[in-house]
Amino acid sequence: MSIVDLRHSGAHPSVSALRVAEYSNSIVHERERAQIFRPGLGLLYLDHRSLWASDGVRRSDGDPRILIGHDGEASCALANLCTHALRPLIDDDSVNDRTLLTCPYHQWSYRRDGSFVGGPGCEFGTGRAGERERQALDLRRYETIDWNGFTFAADPKRRDEFAADLATLDRSLADHGLDCDFGAEWVLHETVDEDYVADWKSFMEVFGDCYHVPPFHDGLAAFADCDTLEWRFGEHFHVQYLDFATEAGGESEHYRAWADGLATDAAARGRPMQSLAVAWIAIYPNLMIELYAGLRVISIVIPTGPNSFVNRAHFFTRVDGDSHVAGLTNSVIAAYLETAVQDFELVETRARGLATAKTLALDNAGYLVQTSGRGVEAGVAHFHDWWRAAMA
């Protein structure tokens, strides 16, 4: 196993382990909204091109405050607030494919790039002064970075930093024969929203923790071998790579069907069975990408309060996934959801434990990262360190 960031290779708490009081805390939550989930201050996932049926403007994926505009290859991010009276311009997730975006309340109109066109009774002076008056009514626009179909809002002063970090992630994936392309080979199977009563950070901890997989996820542990775990870290991401386990999913009917189906499918296509079972990618603060053989998942955390969030998961399956093995797609989804139910329990029991700790006036470091020299929870430590730096 390889651990790039040596700060996380020993048996110790993370450098900046979160404390009990920093979970489900209304003051902390408001600071997170202002410093981590505010577009333009860091790197924040907004949308993915594969979720669009046509060009136009729509609310970003999971964040109704922001509009995404797509026109060919170009994209932009805008505040979803009419500059007349700060009412939302779009109140649903459909794509507005008209040339102009018009507020339904007073008919103020904007182009797809957010520039103000006009409204009833709006008059401006001539020349530069009049143009400045008009431009002052443009929608607020945010700097974006496009990466493999993903759109992020980014601090313009740190654009080069973020682009370099994402390029590092590309190289790491390429070293393992992978990419983050959700193109013609993949089709959106379904989108599922799951409500949690917990702090969103608990979900990111579960995602960055391979320590719990063998004792808690029988099916997954028999499908992906945690003893082959390999980490890669960037400033704003981590990746876990795991090879297939020799049990071939034998502890679970669904994972067994997935493993057997992949073997049959590979043989039918005349290809060798790949050795890599999965790459789990976290791009902070809100995006997770899971690359399995036969399945790709984009999921995001959407904080809705100090002690609540939504996990939205977009499931992508191969266009021809069932062409050689009937029902393989359903087996893949069923296996994934088997583990997702167990992850739900992990998050909710952690939330209850943190609440109990507060009643006992315990405020010790809230997550003792037991790396045992193998770094199985290194992603948790890395996330904690990132969170501490982002919250300054």
N, C-alpha and C positions, 0 to 999 in steps of 0.2 A: 504494500500500500504506500502511496505517496502523499505526503502532506506538505504543501507549498509554504504555508504560513506557520513557521515554527513556534509562534506564540501559542498555538493550539495543539501542540503535539505531546504535552505532558499531562499528568493527572492533577489538575488544579482547576479552581473556578476560572471563568473567563476574566480577562483583564478588567472589564467594566461590568460585571454581573449586575443585572437589574435587581432591585430590592423589592420586597413585598409591597411597600407603599407606592411603587411606581406602576402598579397594575390597577385597573378599574378605578382610576383616580380622575375626577372631573377636571382638576387643574392641569394634570399631565396631559389629559386628552385634548384640552384646548390648545396646549402648547404643541402637541403633535399635529393638530390641524393647521396651526400657523407656521410650523417649521418643517414638517415632513410631508404633509398631504396638501400643501399649498403649491399650486403650479407655479413654476418659475424660480423656485428656491433650491431645488435639487433635481433628481431624476425621478419622474413619476409616470408610470404606465397609464396611458389613456385609451388605447384602442388597437385593434388589429384589422388589417385590410380584408382578411378572409371572412369577417363578420358582416361585410357590406355586399348588398345585391347590386348597387349602382352608385354612381358618383352623386354628390350632393352634400348636404349638411345633416348631422344627427348628433344627439347627445353622446358623449363619450361613454365607453364601456364601464358602467358602474358608477359614474360620477356625473350626476345631472347638472352640476354647476358649469360644466365645460361642454362646448360644442366642438366637434371635429368637422372640418370641411375637406372634402376630397374632390379634386378636379384633375383627372388624369393621374400623373405620378406625383403631383404636388399635394401637400396637406398643410393644414393650419389648425391651430387651437384657439378658440375664442371664448370669452366669458358669455355664459347663457343668460345675459341680462340686457334688455333693451335700455338704451341710454336715456330714454325719456323719463321713465318712472321705475326703472329697475325691476320690471316684471320679466319672468322667464319668456324667452322667445319660443322655445319648444318644450312641450310638456310630456312627450312620449318618446319611445325609442325607434320610431320609424324614420326612414331617410327622406328628407325634404329635397327633392330633385329639381325644384324650380330654380330659375336663374337668380331670383331675389328672395331673400328671407324677410318676411313681413310680420311685424308684431300684430296679433289679432285684436289688440285693445284700441290702438290709435293709428294703426296703419303706417307706422314708421318702417322703412325698408332699408335693407343692407345687402351688399353683395356677399358672395361666398367667402371672400377674404376679410369680411368684417367692416369694410368701408361703408360709411353712411351715404345713402342715396337721397333720402328726403322723406317728408311726411306732409300731411295736410296742413297748410298754413305756415310751413317752414320756409323762411326767406333769409337769404344771406347777402351780405354786401358783395361788391365786385372785387376782382383782383385777389392779391395775396391775403388780405384781411378776411375776405369772405371765405376763401378756401380754408384758412385756419379755423374759422368758426365751424365749418362743415366737418373738418377732420377731428375736431374736439369731440364730435358725437360718434366717432367710429367705435365699434365694439373693442373691448380690451383684447389684445392679441398676445399669445404666449409663444416663446421660442419652442420649436419642436425638433426632435431627432427621430428619423425613421431608420429602423433596423430590422431587416428580414420581415417586413410587413407590419412590424410593431411601431406604434407611434407613442413617443414619450414627450412630456413637457420637460424642459430643461432650463436650468439657470444659464443664460447666455454667456456669462463670464466663465462658466466651467464646461462649455460645450466640448472643447478639445479633450478635456479630462474624461468626460463620459464617453465620447466617441472612441477614445483609446481603450477604455475599459471594455466596451462592447466588442472591439476588435480582438482583444485578448480572449474573450469568451469564444468568439468565432474560431480562433486558432486552436483553442482547447478542444472544441467539438470536432473540428476537422482532424485533429490528431487521433480521435477515436472513431473516425469514419462517419461522423454525424453532421447534421446542419439543422437550422431552425426554419426550414422552408415548409410552409403550409400551402403549397401550390396545388397544381392540378391532380397530384397523386392522392391528395387528402380531401375529405369532404366533412363538413360539420354535421355530426350525428345528432347531437342535442346539447342544450345548455341547461344547467341545473343550478338553482340558487338555494343555499342552505343557511338558515338563520342560526346563529350561536348566541348564547348568553355567556359571554366571556370577553376578555380583553383580546384584541386582534393580535397582539404580540405572542399570545399563547399558540396561535396557529402557526406562526413563523417558526416558533421553537420546535414544534412537532415536526415540521417539514425539514428542519436542519438537524434532526436527531435520528441517527441510525441505531442507536443504543437499544431502543425499545422494540426494534423490529423482530429479532429472534424470539423474545419471550412473549410478545403480544400479538404479532401478526403471523400466525402459523402458515397461512396460505402464501403470503408474500415472501416470507423467509424461505419457503421451500421452492420459490420461483426465482428469486434474486439472492445471490450468495453474499451476505454481509462480510464474510471473510475476504472478499475481493475488493472491498470498498476503497475507492481512490478519490481524493479530494482535489479540487482546483479552486483557488480563491482569486478574486479581483478586489478592487476597492469597494465595489458596490454589488458584488454577486458571489455566490458559491455554487459549485456543482459537485454532485456525488455520482460516480460511475460504479455500477455493479454488474458483474457477469452472471450468467444463468447458473442456478444451483443444480447440483447433480440429481436432486430429488424430482426435478422437473414439475414442481407444483404439487407434489403428491399428497400434501396435507390438506388440500382443498379441491373439491370437485370442479369448481370454476377455474382455478389456476391450472389444474391438470388438463382440463379441456383446452385452455389457452396454449399451454406448452406443447401438448400433442398436436394441436391444430397448426401451430407454427412449423413443427417438424414436417408434418404432412404437406403443408403449403410449400415449404422450401424444396422438398423432394419433387413435387409436381412441377415446379418452375425450373428444376435443374440447378438449384443454387445450394451452396453449403449453408448449414444453420449457423447464424451469427453467434458469437460468444457473448456479446454485450446484451444484457437484459434491459437496462434502463439507465438513463441519465436524468437526474433530478436537479433542476436549475432554479435558483431563487435570485431574482433581481430586486433589490430593496428599493422601496419599502413594501410594494404591494403585488408583485408579479411572481408567479411560479409557472415553469414550463416543464412538462414531463414527457420524455421521449422514450417510449417503449417500442418493442417490436410489435407492430400491428396497431398501435394506439399512440396518439399524441393528445396532451391535455394542456390547455391554457387555463389557469385559475388565478383569481385575484381576491385579495381581502379588501372589503369595503367597510371601514369603521362607521357605525351608525350611532355610537354613544360610548361613554367610558367603559361600559361593560356589555357591549353588544357589537356584532359585526355580521356581515354576510360573506360567505365564501361562494363566489360564482365560478363554476367550472364549465368550460367549453370542451366537449369531447369531439375529437377528429378521428375518423377511421379511414382505412384505405378504400378508395373507390371500388377496387376489385377484391376487397377483403374476404368475401364469401365465394369467390369464383372457383376455388379448389377444395374448400372445406365448408360445407353448408353449416350455417349457424355460428361460424367463428367469431363474427363481430359481436353477437349477443353474449358469447362466452367471455370475451375480452372485457366488455362493459360490466358484466356481472361480477367478474373477479375484482375489477377495480373498485366497484361499489362495496364489495365485501370488506375491503380494507378501509374505505372511506367511512363506513359505519364505525369501525373500531377507532379511527382517528377522531371522530366526533366525541367518543367517550373519553379519549385522552385529553382533549381540550376542555371538555366540561368538568371532568374530575379535577383537573388542574385549577380551573376557576373556583370550584368549591373549596379546594385546599387553600388557595390564596385568601379566600374570604374567611376561612377558619383561622388562618394565621393572624389575620388582622384582629379577630376577636380575642386572640391570645396575646396580643401586643407583640407579636414576633415580627421583626423587620430585618432578619438576616438576609444574606444574599439569596435571592429567590430561586436560583437554579444552579446547583452545584454540578458543574460539568465533570463527570467521571470519565475521563478519556482513557484511563488504563493503559496509556502508552500507545494506543491504536487510533485515537482521534475520532471515535465513533460519534461523539457529540460536538465535533469541531465547528459544525455549522451554527450551532446555538451560540457558542462563544463568539464566533465571527459576527453574527447578527447583533449580539449584545454590544460588542465594541462599536459596530457601525451606528447603532441607535444612540449610544452615548455621545459619539462625535457629532451626529446630526442634530441632536438636541442641545449640543454645546453647553 
